[in-house]
Amino acid sequence: MTSAEVDAYLASLTHQLKPAVVRLREAIMASDEGFSEHLKWKAPSFVHGGEDRVTFALHPANRIRVILHRGVLRRDDVEHFRFDDPTGLAVWAAPDRGVVTFSSIEAAEAAEPALLELIGRWVRA
């Protein structure tokens, strides 16, 4: 279920790729009924299993970054955590933090199915 807080944020958002932001938000929320959302880092963030797991980073306004993370705090198992990303979409800043970047609406649309598959696997890792 989408949140009024994120609805209001997106209504006032000025971003070059806003249509892709809106589309990806809707697709992520529809992909798994376990998702809820709120604002984090001044952008939509998706909670699964009670933890923030996927957060948009929307600055600068010429790209969308989708941050895959495992909650707010660093986990004790980060040294041993491994996640296989067969999509190749993410750049892994750490074993438990990946970033998917889109620079165009077309790129975001084309990658949407693979991104949703990646996110679905990520929130269960």
C-alpha positions in Angstrom: 0.0 0.0 0.0 1.4 3.4 -1.0 1.8 6.1 1.6 0.3 9.6 1.6 3.7 11.0 2.6 5.3 9.6 -0.5 2.3 10.6 -2.7 2.7 14.2 -1.5 6.5 14.1 -2.0 6.1 12.8 -5.6 3.4 15.4 -6.4 5.8 18.2 -5.6 9.0 16.5 -7.1 10.9 18.4 -9.7 13.1 15.8 -11.4 14.2 15.2 -15.0 13.3 11.6 -14.7 10.1 11.9 -12.6 8.0 9.7 -14.9 10.5 6.9 -14.3 10.6 7.5 -10.6 6.8 7.3 -10.4 6.7 4.2 -12.6 9.5 2.4 -10.6 7.8 3.2 -7.3 4.5 1.8 -8.5 6.2 -1.3 -9.9 8.2 -2.0 -6.7 5.2 -1.6 -4.5 3.1 -3.9 -6.7 5.9 -6.5 -6.9 5.4 -7.8 -3.4 2.6 -7.2 -0.9 5.3 -7.2 1.9 6.5 -3.7 0.9 5.6 -0.5 2.6 7.1 2.8 2.0 8.1 6.1 3.6 10.6 8.9 3.0 14.3 8.4 3.8 17.2 10.5 2.6 14.6 12.9 1.1 13.3 10.2 -1.3 11.0 7.1 -1.4 12.3 4.2 0.6 10.8 0.7 0.6 10.5 -1.4 3.7 10.3 -5.2 3.7 10.3 -7.4 6.7 10.3 -4.3 9.0 13.6 -2.9 7.5 14.5 -0.4 4.9 15.9 -2.4 2.0 15.6 -0.3 -1.1 15.9 3.5 -1.2 15.9 5.9 -4.1 18.5 8.6 -4.3 17.2 11.4 -6.6 20.0 14.0 -6.5 21.3 15.2 -8.8 18.1 15.4 -10.8 19.6 13.9 -14.0 19.6 10.3 -12.7 17.9 7.8 -10.5 19.9 5.7 -8.1 18.3 2.7 -6.5 20.2 1.8 -3.4 20.0 -1.8 -2.2 20.9 -2.1 1.5 20.1 -4.2 4.6 18.7 -1.6 6.9 19.9 1.4 8.8 22.7 -0.2 10.8 25.7 -2.1 9.6 25.2 -5.8 10.3 27.7 -8.0 12.0 27.7 -10.5 9.2 28.8 -8.1 6.4 32.2 -9.8 6.0 30.5 -13.1 5.2 27.4 -11.9 3.4 27.3 -12.7 -0.3 24.7 -11.9 -2.8 24.7 -13.1 -6.4 23.5 -10.4 -8.9 23.1 -12.2 -12.3 21.4 -9.1 -13.7 24.6 -7.1 -13.6 22.5 -4.0 -12.9 24.1 -3.1 -9.5 27.5 -1.7 -8.7 28.4 -3.2 -5.3 30.0 -0.6 -3.0 30.1 -3.3 -0.3 29.0 -6.9 -0.1 25.7 -5.7 1.3 25.2 -2.4 -0.5 24.5 -2.1 -4.2 23.6 0.9 -6.4 21.6 0.7 -9.7 21.8 3.9 -11.7 19.5 5.1 -14.5 20.3 8.1 -16.6 17.2 8.0 -18.8 13.5 7.1 -18.6 14.1 4.6 -21.4 16.9 2.9 -19.6 14.7 2.6 -16.4 11.8 1.2 -18.4 14.0 -1.3 -20.3 15.6 -2.6 -17.0 12.4 -2.7 -15.0 11.8 -6.5 -15.2 15.4 -7.3 -14.3 15.3 -4.7 -11.5 12.2 -6.1 -10.0 13.7 -9.6 -10.1 16.8 -8.3 -8.4 14.9 -6.4 -5.7 12.7 -9.5 -5.1 15.8 -11.6 -4.5 17.5 -8.8 -2.5 14.8 -8.4 0.1 15.0 -12.1 0.8 18.8 -12.3 1.1 
